[in-house]
Amino acid sequence: MEKFRGVFNSVQETIESVSLAFKTYREFGISDREEIVREIRKELLKHVNVLAEKTIDEICMGDIASKKQKIKLAIERTPGTEDLYTEVITRDKVMTLYELSPYGIACAIQPSTNPCATVINNVIGLLSAGNGVIICPHPRAIETTKFLVSIISDIISKITGLDNLVVTLEDISMQNISEIMNHPDIDLVVVTGGSYIAKYANKCNKKVISAGPGNPTFIVDETADIEKAARNIVKGATFDNNILCVTEKNIVVVYDVYENLKSELIKNSVYYVDSIDEMLKLAKILLTEDLKPNKFVGGKSASDLLKMARIEVDKEYALIAVDVPKIHPFVTEELLVPLITIVKTKDFESALDEAIFIEQGLHHTAGIYSNIIERLNIAARKLQTSIFVKNGSSLDAIGFSDGNPVSFTIANISGEGAITARHFTRRRRCTLVDAFSIR
């Protein structure tokens, strides 16, 4: 068995090793952190293809082109130390300084759907903030994670001589994750993914940054640019076969533009299902007997799903759209496949009500296509999601366009939203008395 640097057999050995490394790292300055992050970015860019291939081979979800794009984006555009800021307030006799300091040792729990990009995103942010890192991968992605952690550990060791600042375990289980989260030497827990592990994390009596389930829902009203809406919906919902937590899952459309939207979706390589027979065929493969998502088909392509459902088609399709009522399990459950639901409604006001119902108060992701500014603002205010998109793709919201900062951890449960380096710090206040003003 290949031995990886930074990979340990026991929880105790893992925590002792990273704690020892952190004692030294704690004394590093911002410029030292910047050098480490700069070298991590530089070296990891050489491994994008192999990391994408290993991810596909291990988790069997999504598509390799999207994997490469996500990994490269995480490497290049995850905010580093520039995300940290200092505030100063001066009065006649007092100066107050606010600075962002490391928590210490962070336990970062990773999802099965997005192992490499989230690990890279979290590691760059946590190291920039000055923390040591224990990566806890999903069991489905453990080999890829060990390989990636080993590369990062090698990079840090070569430029600093410091070993085990970023570590992981040889084998992962709920028991050892729980042991790590609750260990007294762990100062911060970061959870990316669904609510199952988040429920345990929120009981560990320390700082928790927690993501949770989402059900991204987008409104299309009668004033929207329908061609643009259709293109963007397909862009988001087809990316990596729709396994990202932010990508389009449900579309609520006003009756007046329903046929137009349907036509535009079909033009964009969407297989449109509006018959009960075909919907039931899809339900047999996408849902279990208790009407929950079938995890064994998560991340499959649209064409694969159509074949599995025995729906005969004459060409390859990128996405499936299904007409269903708002209470259908396709709507209420997060399927993680390239399928969107279409829920029809009479006007904007009812569309907003339906979207609020469908999003289920998860405070994750939602959006709207409209050319009425007031509606854009009302929808954002009423839906109260961590990510809200106006007239754009879900991918635009997490950094896939226009140089925006990238985040793959969306903390909808603990409320920080799109996570960057500053969220991995304590905001500390220091006050100097007896005048320090140059006014």
Beta strands, then each sheet from edge to edge (+ up, - down):
strand 1: 7-8
strand 2: 87-90
strand 3: 94-102
strand 4: 105-109
strand 5: 132-136
strand 6: 166-169
strand 7: 188-191
strand 8: 207-210
strand 9: 217-220
strand 10: 250-254
strand 11: 270-273
strand 12: 319-323
strand 13: 339-345
strand 14: 365-369
strand 15: 387-390
strand 16: 410-411
strand 17: 417-418
strand 18: 425-433
sheet 1: 1+ 6+ 5+ 4+ 7+ 8+
sheet 2: 2+ 3- 18+
sheet 3: 11+ 12+ 13+ 10+ 9+ 14+ 15+
sheet 4: 16+ 17-
end
